[in-house]
Amino acid sequence: METEDGPAEHARFAACLVELEHVTDADESALVGRVLADPDPVMARAAVVRHLDRRAARLWCEPGWEEWAGAMARSVIGHPFLVRRLQEWSLFRVVALRLPWHRDDLLGASDWLQLKAAGGANPEALQVLAESGRTKRIRNAARTALGRLGTG
């Protein structure tokens, strides 16, 4: 269905983003579930991944992370890309906070996460990525970050 402003899914996508941006913590899981039930699964996943990225970027270093991430994980069951994105935000969190993590987890992560971690300040992760990051861009970003830390 076409609307005056373009395809209907574009209008629904924009409306979903607005709703997700203003949702209360108490209603967040239910809204994510409703968005994911949209007849256009590509549009729904795109809206939810934007929401997850926005919220995770604010919450990863906060005490409420575990509770939020658990609630979101339950909300996105059955959506492998969204499940993986949450897992990668959790890995980013442990790397950034210098909690225990495994080299293989970081090297097995997506380009998105490796590049995000390569912009961080964990010298151990930066060394791993400078040596073995998946792409030249990731390796170079990690080397640059190591140089900024004075450890490269």
C-alpha positions as CSV (number, residue, x, y, z in Angstrom):
1,M,0.0,0.0,0.0
2,E,1.4,3.4,-1.0
3,T,0.7,6.5,1.1
4,E,1.2,10.1,0.2
5,D,4.7,10.0,1.9
6,G,5.7,6.7,0.2
7,P,5.3,3.0,0.9
8,A,3.3,2.1,4.0
9,E,6.2,0.2,5.6
10,H,8.2,3.4,5.6
11,A,5.5,5.2,7.5
12,R,5.2,2.2,9.9
13,F,9.0,2.2,10.3
14,A,9.1,5.9,11.2
15,A,6.2,5.4,13.6
16,C,7.9,2.4,15.3
17,L,11.1,4.4,15.8
18,V,9.2,7.2,17.4
19,E,7.3,4.8,19.7
20,L,10.5,2.9,20.6
21,E,12.3,6.1,21.4
22,H,9.6,7.2,23.9
23,V,8.6,3.9,25.4
24,T,8.8,3.5,29.2
25,D,11.0,0.8,30.7
26,A,7.9,-1.0,31.9
27,D,6.4,-1.2,28.4
28,E,9.6,-1.7,26.3
29,S,9.5,-5.5,26.0
30,A,5.8,-5.5,25.0
31,L,6.4,-2.8,22.4
32,V,9.4,-4.7,21.0
33,G,7.2,-7.8,20.7
34,R,4.5,-5.8,18.9
35,V,6.9,-4.3,16.5
36,L,8.4,-7.7,15.7
37,A,4.9,-9.0,14.9
38,D,4.6,-6.5,12.0
39,P,3.7,-8.1,8.7
40,D,7.0,-6.8,7.2
41,P,9.7,-8.7,9.2
42,V,12.6,-6.8,7.5
43,M,11.1,-3.4,8.6
44,A,10.4,-4.7,12.1
45,R,13.9,-6.1,12.6
46,A,15.5,-2.9,11.3
47,A,13.4,-0.8,13.7
48,V,14.2,-3.1,16.7
49,V,18.0,-3.2,15.9
50,R,18.1,0.6,15.9
51,H,16.3,0.6,19.2
52,L,18.6,-2.0,20.7
53,D,21.7,-0.1,19.5
54,R,20.4,3.2,20.9
55,R,19.5,1.7,24.3
56,A,22.6,-0.5,24.6
57,A,24.9,2.4,23.8
58,R,23.4,4.2,26.8
59,L,23.1,1.3,29.1
60,W,26.1,-0.9,28.6
61,C,28.1,0.7,31.5
62,E,25.1,1.1,33.8
63,P,24.1,-1.2,36.7
64,G,20.8,-2.1,35.1
65,W,22.4,-3.6,32.0
66,E,21.9,-7.3,33.0
67,E,18.2,-6.8,33.7
68,W,17.6,-4.9,30.5
69,A,19.6,-7.2,28.3
70,G,17.8,-10.2,29.7
71,A,14.4,-8.7,29.0
72,M,15.4,-7.8,25.5
73,A,16.8,-11.3,24.9
74,R,13.4,-12.7,25.9
75,S,11.7,-10.3,23.5
76,V,13.8,-11.1,20.5
77,I,13.8,-14.9,20.7
78,G,13.3,-16.3,17.3
79,H,15.2,-13.5,15.6
80,P,18.8,-14.7,15.2
81,F,20.2,-11.3,14.0
82,L,18.7,-9.5,17.0
83,V,19.8,-12.2,19.4
84,R,23.4,-12.0,18.1
85,R,23.4,-8.2,18.3
86,L,22.5,-8.4,22.0
87,Q,25.2,-11.0,22.6
88,E,27.7,-8.8,20.8
89,W,26.7,-5.7,22.9
90,S,27.2,-8.0,26.0
91,L,30.7,-8.9,24.7
92,F,31.4,-5.3,23.9
93,R,30.5,-4.5,27.5
94,V,32.8,-7.0,29.1
95,V,35.7,-6.0,26.9
96,A,35.1,-2.3,27.5
97,L,34.8,-2.8,31.3
98,R,37.8,-5.1,31.3
99,L,35.8,-8.0,32.7
100,P,37.0,-11.5,31.8
101,W,36.5,-12.3,28.1
102,H,38.0,-14.8,25.6
103,R,40.1,-13.9,22.5
104,D,38.1,-16.4,20.4
105,D,34.8,-14.7,21.2
106,L,36.2,-11.4,20.0
107,L,37.8,-12.8,16.9
108,G,34.5,-14.7,16.1
109,A,32.4,-11.6,16.5
110,S,31.0,-9.6,13.6
111,D,32.9,-6.9,11.8
112,W,30.5,-4.4,13.5
113,L,31.6,-5.5,17.0
114,Q,35.3,-5.8,16.1
115,L,35.3,-2.3,14.7
116,K,33.4,-1.0,17.7
117,A,35.9,-2.7,20.1
118,A,38.9,-1.4,17.9
119,G,37.8,2.1,18.8
120,G,37.9,1.4,22.5
121,A,40.6,1.6,25.2
122,N,41.2,-2.0,26.3
123,P,44.9,-2.6,25.4
124,E,44.5,-6.4,25.4
125,A,41.5,-6.3,23.0
126,L,43.2,-3.7,20.8
127,Q,46.3,-5.9,20.6
128,V,44.2,-8.9,19.6
129,L,42.4,-6.9,16.9
130,A,45.6,-5.2,15.7
131,E,47.1,-8.6,15.0
132,S,44.1,-10.7,14.0
133,G,41.1,-8.5,13.3
134,R,39.0,-9.7,10.4
135,T,39.6,-6.8,8.1
136,K,42.4,-4.3,7.3
137,R,40.1,-1.5,8.5
138,I,39.7,-3.2,11.9
139,R,43.4,-3.9,12.3
140,N,44.3,-0.3,11.4
141,A,41.7,1.1,13.8
142,A,43.1,-1.1,16.6
143,R,46.7,0.0,15.8
144,T,45.6,3.6,15.8
145,A,43.8,3.2,19.2
146,L,46.9,1.4,20.6
147,G,49.0,4.4,19.5
148,R,46.7,6.8,21.3
149,L,47.1,4.7,24.4
150,G,50.9,4.8,24.0
151,T,51.1,1.0,23.9
152,G,51.3,0.5,20.1
